[in-house]
Amino acid sequence: MFSSIGFPGLILILIIALIVFGPSKLPEIGKAVGSSLKEFKNATKDIVSDDDSRKNDKSSNK
C-alpha cells in the first residue's frame, strides 16, 4: 500500500501535516503515533504467544 507512495509523496504528506498542525504539534503527534504502534506491536506479540502456547498445550495433552 505505502510502497506506491514513494519519497516525493512522503515529503508532500509531511509538508501538508506541517501546515495543518503547525510545527509545535508535530512532535506530540509523532510521540503519540509511536506509542500507539508500540502498544499494538506488544498486543499482537502477546496474542501470537498465547496461540502458540495453546497449540503446545493441546499437542502435549494427546
NORKADA-V85945 format. One record per helix or strand of 3 or more residues. SS is the DSSP state (hx for helix, st for strand). FROM is the first residue (numbers start at 0). LEN is the number of residues. If there is no record, write none. Layout:
ss:SS from:FROM len:LEN
ss:SS from:FROM len:LEN
This chain:
ss:hx from:1 len:3
ss:hx from:5 len:16
ss:hx from:22 len:39
